């Protein structure tokens, strides 16, 4: 008999031509010694013809990305209960998964630390998911499992449906690990940034939330002494679709940044468009990488925005020094002029 408590809700809008859940299961895990509750695990029902002409009714679901299929709802419930019981540790379900190739392992929260263990290896822990992700990725890179950090993925396990979700984007500030940002599964969709054991949340709001969230996270971290400048949070790894939604809340600016991409031994001229974010009184630079992902930098004026973009391009090996980012094709500024300009920038800000 299952130790968890199940309650079901029918999907009254189920359509035969589209694969939709036949019902949702709300699951209380108190019987497993956990305080967690899954609000709406999707349950699918399909008919499969048998060789003798009969039709078998099958029930299917995904638990943390693992497919389970049984011949009846009762059998499926028993299997779900067993698998969830195996996942409960420290009195709770995992909060994240880390994925290598087609395999994944759980990440748990224990008080103010996130913890993960790879079979045959030590236990890894860190206060934030960004720091833990870097620690895990660096370990697997060192032992030859992956070549780059991006070879490992962190997925969020929503308590709404307990399905693994990839980040919408990441937030980045100098000296701090990248923070993944996830979407929730509520009727009104929100963006969720996990920071130091708590979540900073804002409505997606048709993409505008992608412009709001960096400021909220920056203010939170500056208030706690983690950042000196609350405006130093930038966005990375934003999909083209998500960027298109955010861009609808911006206006093209009167100029753009240009630089000569020197990576790989080449010299290719590239342009970075600038936008005005009038609702928040700042400028936004949007750089698209070769994979189609977009990085956003924010600043109140052109000189500060130019410096942030230049720092990132220098860090990833596109240019040798930050000042090789110029405005509308102006010749590259030599490094000595750049150092002098740091005291009082020679680049006059352009008015909105």
C-alpha positions as CSV (number, residue, x, y, z in Angstrom):
1,X,0.0,0.0,0.0
2,X,1.4,3.4,-0.9
3,X,2.8,5.5,1.9
4,X,2.2,8.8,0.1
5,X,-1.4,10.2,-0.2
6,X,-2.8,10.6,-3.7
7,X,-5.6,12.8,-4.8
8,X,-6.7,13.0,-8.5
9,X,-8.2,15.8,-10.6
10,X,-9.6,15.0,-14.1
11,X,-8.5,17.1,-17.1
12,X,-11.9,18.2,-18.5
13,X,-10.3,19.7,-21.6
14,X,-8.4,16.5,-22.7
15,X,-8.3,16.4,-26.5
16,X,-7.6,13.2,-28.5
17,X,-5.5,15.0,-31.2
18,X,-3.1,16.5,-28.7
19,X,-1.2,14.6,-26.0
20,X,-2.5,16.1,-22.8
21,X,-2.7,14.6,-19.3
22,X,-5.9,12.6,-18.6
23,X,-5.6,13.7,-15.0
24,X,-3.3,15.3,-12.4
25,X,-2.2,13.8,-9.2
26,X,-1.6,15.8,-6.0
27,X,0.8,13.8,-3.8
28,X,1.4,14.4,-0.1
29,X,4.7,12.8,1.0
30,X,4.2,12.9,4.8
31,X,4.0,9.1,4.8
32,X,7.6,9.1,3.6
33,X,8.7,11.5,6.4
34,X,8.9,14.4,4.0
35,X,7.1,17.8,4.2
36,X,7.0,18.1,0.4
37,X,3.9,18.0,-1.7
38,X,3.6,17.7,-5.5
39,X,0.7,19.8,-6.6
40,X,-0.1,18.4,-10.1
41,X,1.9,15.4,-11.4
42,X,0.6,14.9,-15.0
43,X,-0.8,11.4,-15.7
44,X,-1.3,10.3,-19.3
45,X,-3.7,7.6,-20.6
46,X,-3.1,5.8,-23.9
47,X,-4.7,2.9,-25.8
48,X,-2.3,0.4,-27.3
49,X,-3.5,-2.3,-29.8
50,X,-2.4,-5.8,-28.9
51,X,-1.5,-8.6,-31.3
52,X,-4.8,-10.4,-30.6
53,X,-6.9,-7.4,-31.6
54,X,-7.7,-6.2,-28.1
55,X,-6.8,-2.7,-26.9
56,X,-4.7,-2.3,-23.7
57,X,-5.2,0.8,-21.6
58,X,-1.9,2.2,-20.3
59,X,-1.1,4.9,-17.7
60,X,2.1,6.9,-17.9
61,X,3.9,9.6,-16.2
62,X,7.4,11.1,-15.6
63,X,8.9,11.3,-12.2
64,X,11.9,13.7,-12.2
65,X,12.3,12.9,-15.9
66,X,12.1,9.1,-15.5
67,X,9.3,7.5,-17.5
68,X,6.9,5.1,-15.7
69,X,4.2,3.1,-17.5
70,X,1.7,0.6,-16.0
71,X,-1.4,-1.2,-17.0
72,X,-3.7,0.4,-14.4
73,X,-3.8,3.6,-12.3
74,X,-3.4,1.6,-9.1
75,X,-0.2,-0.1,-10.4
76,X,1.1,3.3,-11.5
77,X,0.4,4.8,-8.1
78,X,2.3,2.1,-6.4
79,X,5.3,2.6,-8.7
80,X,5.2,6.4,-8.2
81,X,5.1,5.9,-4.5
82,X,8.1,3.6,-4.6
83,X,10.2,5.8,-6.7
84,X,9.4,9.0,-4.7
85,X,10.3,7.1,-1.6
86,X,13.7,6.3,-3.0
87,X,14.2,10.0,-3.8
88,X,13.4,11.3,-0.3
89,X,16.6,12.1,1.7
90,X,17.1,14.5,4.6
91,X,13.4,14.5,4.9
92,X,12.7,16.1,1.5
93,X,12.7,15.6,-2.2
94,X,15.6,16.8,-4.3
95,X,15.4,20.5,-5.3
96,X,17.5,20.1,-8.5
97,X,19.1,17.5,-10.7
98,X,22.6,17.7,-12.3
99,X,22.8,16.0,-15.7
100,X,25.7,14.5,-17.6
101,X,24.7,13.2,-21.0
102,X,21.5,11.1,-20.6
103,X,22.0,10.5,-16.8
104,X,21.1,12.7,-13.9
105,X,21.6,12.8,-10.1
106,X,19.7,14.6,-7.4
107,X,20.7,17.7,-5.5
108,X,19.2,18.2,-2.0
109,X,18.9,21.2,0.3
110,X,20.1,20.6,3.9
111,X,19.6,23.8,6.0
112,X,21.6,26.5,4.2
113,X,23.6,24.2,1.9
114,X,22.9,22.4,-1.4
115,X,24.4,18.9,-1.5
116,X,25.0,16.4,-4.3
117,X,26.9,13.1,-4.6
118,X,28.1,11.4,-7.7
119,X,28.5,7.6,-7.3
120,X,32.1,6.7,-6.4
121,X,32.9,10.3,-5.6
122,X,32.8,12.6,-2.6
123,X,29.9,14.8,-1.5
124,X,29.8,18.2,-3.0
125,X,28.1,21.2,-1.2
126,X,27.7,24.9,-1.7
127,X,25.3,27.6,-0.5
128,X,24.0,28.5,-4.0
129,X,23.1,26.4,-7.0
130,X,25.5,28.5,-9.1
131,X,28.5,27.8,-6.9
132,X,27.5,24.1,-6.6
133,X,27.2,23.8,-10.4
134,X,30.7,25.3,-10.9
135,X,32.2,22.9,-8.3
136,X,30.6,19.9,-9.9
137,X,31.4,20.9,-13.4
138,X,35.1,21.7,-12.5
139,X,35.4,18.2,-10.9
140,X,34.0,16.4,-13.9
141,X,36.2,18.5,-16.2
142,X,39.3,17.6,-14.1
143,X,38.5,13.8,-14.2
144,X,37.8,13.9,-17.9
145,X,34.1,13.3,-17.9
146,X,33.4,16.6,-19.7
147,X,35.6,19.0,-21.7
148,X,33.8,22.3,-20.6
149,X,31.6,23.4,-17.9
150,X,28.7,23.7,-20.3
151,X,28.9,19.9,-20.7
152,X,27.0,19.6,-17.4
153,X,23.4,20.9,-16.9
154,X,21.5,21.8,-13.8
155,X,17.7,21.3,-13.9
156,X,15.1,22.6,-11.4
157,X,12.5,20.2,-10.0
158,X,9.3,22.2,-9.7
159,X,7.0,21.2,-6.8
160,X,4.1,22.0,-9.1
161,X,4.6,19.0,-11.4
162,X,8.0,17.5,-10.4
163,X,9.3,17.8,-14.0
164,X,12.9,18.8,-14.6
165,X,13.1,22.3,-16.1
166,X,16.2,23.8,-17.8
167,X,17.1,27.5,-17.0
168,X,15.5,30.3,-19.0
169,X,18.8,32.1,-18.7
170,X,21.5,32.9,-16.1
171,X,22.4,36.0,-14.1
172,X,26.0,37.0,-13.8
173,X,28.0,39.6,-11.8
174,X,31.8,40.0,-11.5
175,X,33.2,37.7,-8.9
176,X,30.1,35.6,-8.4
177,X,28.9,32.3,-9.8
178,X,26.2,32.4,-12.5
179,X,22.7,32.1,-11.1
180,X,20.3,30.1,-13.1
181,X,16.8,31.5,-13.6
182,X,13.8,29.2,-14.0
183,X,10.1,29.5,-14.9
184,X,7.5,28.3,-12.5
185,X,4.3,26.5,-13.5
186,X,1.7,28.8,-12.1
187,X,-1.3,30.1,-14.1
188,X,0.5,33.5,-14.0
189,X,4.0,32.5,-15.1
190,X,6.9,33.8,-12.9
191,X,10.6,33.9,-13.2
192,X,12.5,32.4,-10.2
193,X,16.1,33.3,-9.3
194,X,17.4,31.1,-6.4
195,X,19.7,33.2,-4.3
196,X,21.2,32.0,-0.9
197,X,18.4,29.6,0.0
198,X,15.5,31.9,-1.0
199,X,13.8,32.7,-4.3
200,X,13.5,36.1,-5.8
201,X,10.4,36.1,-8.0
202,X,8.8,38.4,-10.6
203,X,6.1,37.9,-13.1
204,X,7.3,37.0,-16.6
205,X,4.8,39.6,-17.9
206,X,5.3,39.0,-21.6
207,X,9.1,39.1,-21.3
208,X,9.4,42.3,-19.2
209,X,10.3,40.2,-16.2
210,X,13.6,39.3,-17.8
211,X,14.4,43.1,-17.6
212,X,13.1,43.5,-14.0
213,X,14.7,40.4,-12.3
214,X,18.4,41.5,-12.6
215,X,17.6,44.6,-10.7
216,X,15.7,42.8,-8.0
217,X,18.6,40.3,-7.5
218,X,21.2,43.1,-7.6
219,X,19.4,45.1,-4.9
220,X,19.0,42.0,-2.7
221,X,22.7,41.1,-3.0
222,X,23.9,44.7,-2.5
223,X,21.8,45.0,0.6
224,X,23.6,41.9,2.0
225,X,27.1,43.1,1.0
226,X,27.6,40.6,-1.8
227,X,27.7,43.4,-4.4
228,X,29.0,46.9,-4.3
229,X,26.9,47.9,-7.4
230,X,23.4,46.6,-7.6
231,X,23.4,47.4,-11.3
232,X,26.2,45.0,-12.1
233,X,24.0,42.0,-12.7
234,X,23.8,41.0,-16.3
235,X,21.9,38.3,-18.2
236,X,23.5,35.4,-20.1
237,X,22.4,32.4,-22.2
238,X,19.0,33.9,-23.1
239,X,17.3,32.1,-25.9
240,X,16.4,34.0,-29.1
241,X,12.7,33.5,-28.3
242,X,12.9,34.8,-24.8
243,X,15.0,37.8,-26.0
244,X,12.4,38.6,-28.7
245,X,9.8,38.8,-25.9
246,X,12.0,41.0,-23.7
247,X,12.9,43.3,-26.7
248,X,9.3,44.2,-27.2
249,X,9.6,46.3,-24.0
250,X,12.7,48.2,-25.3
251,X,13.4,50.8,-28.1
252,X,16.3,50.9,-30.5
253,X,19.0,53.4,-29.5
254,X,20.8,55.9,-31.7
255,X,24.1,54.0,-31.8
256,X,25.6,50.6,-31.4
257,X,28.8,49.0,-30.3
258,X,31.3,47.4,-32.7
259,X,34.4,45.3,-32.2
260,X,36.7,43.1,-34.2
261,X,36.4,39.5,-33.1
262,X,39.9,38.1,-32.8
263,X,39.0,34.7,-31.4
264,X,40.3,31.7,-33.4
265,X,43.0,33.8,-35.0
266,X,40.5,35.7,-37.2
267,X,39.5,39.3,-37.5
268,X,35.8,39.7,-38.0
269,X,33.9,42.9,-37.5
270,X,30.8,42.5,-35.3
271,X,28.0,44.8,-34.1
272,X,26.2,44.8,-30.7
273,X,22.8,46.7,-30.8
274,X,21.9,49.1,-28.0
275,X,18.4,49.6,-26.7
276,X,16.7,52.2,-24.4
277,X,14.8,50.7,-21.4
278,X,12.8,53.8,-20.7
279,X,10.7,52.1,-17.9
280,X,13.9,51.7,-15.8
281,X,15.9,54.7,-17.1
282,X,18.9,52.7,-18.5
283,X,20.5,51.4,-21.7
284,X,20.7,47.7,-22.7
285,X,23.4,46.1,-24.9
286,X,22.4,42.8,-26.4
287,X,25.1,40.5,-27.7
288,X,24.2,37.3,-29.6
289,X,26.8,34.5,-29.7
290,X,27.3,32.0,-32.4
291,X,24.8,29.6,-30.8
292,X,22.1,32.2,-30.9
293,X,22.1,32.9,-27.2
294,X,21.9,36.5,-26.0
295,X,23.8,38.3,-23.3
296,X,22.4,41.5,-21.8
297,X,24.3,44.3,-20.1
298,X,22.6,47.2,-18.3
299,X,23.9,50.7,-17.5
300,X,22.7,54.3,-17.1
301,X,25.0,55.7,-19.8
302,X,27.2,54.7,-22.8
303,X,30.6,54.8,-21.1
304,X,29.6,52.4,-18.3
305,X,27.7,50.1,-20.7
306,X,30.8,50.1,-23.1
307,X,33.0,49.1,-20.2
308,X,30.8,46.2,-19.2
309,X,30.5,44.8,-22.7
310,X,34.3,45.2,-23.2
311,X,35.0,43.3,-19.9
312,X,32.9,40.3,-21.0
313,X,34.4,40.2,-24.5
314,X,37.9,40.3,-23.1
315,X,37.0,37.6,-20.6
316,X,35.8,35.2,-23.3
317,X,38.8,36.0,-25.6
318,X,37.0,38.0,-28.3
319,X,39.2,41.1,-27.8
320,X,42.6,41.7,-26.1
321,X,41.5,44.6,-23.9
322,X,38.0,46.1,-22.9
323,X,38.6,49.3,-24.8
324,X,38.5,47.6,-28.2
325,X,34.7,48.0,-28.1
326,X,33.9,51.2,-29.9
327,X,30.8,53.2,-30.9
328,X,29.5,53.1,-34.4
329,X,32.9,52.1,-35.9
330,X,35.1,54.7,-34.2
331,X,38.8,53.6,-34.4
332,X,39.9,51.4,-31.5
333,X,41.1,53.3,-28.4
334,X,44.6,52.4,-27.3
335,X,44.9,50.8,-23.9
336,X,46.7,53.9,-22.3
337,X,43.8,56.1,-23.2
338,X,41.4,53.6,-21.7
339,X,43.3,53.6,-18.4
340,X,43.2,57.4,-18.3
341,X,39.5,57.4,-19.2
342,X,38.7,55.2,-16.2
343,X,39.1,58.3,-14.0
344,X,36.9,60.6,-16.1
345,X,35.6,59.0,-19.3
346,X,36.4,60.8,-22.5
347,X,33.3,59.3,-24.0
348,X,30.4,61.7,-23.6
349,X,27.1,59.9,-22.7
350,X,24.4,60.2,-25.4
351,X,21.1,61.5,-24.2
352,X,18.0,59.4,-24.4
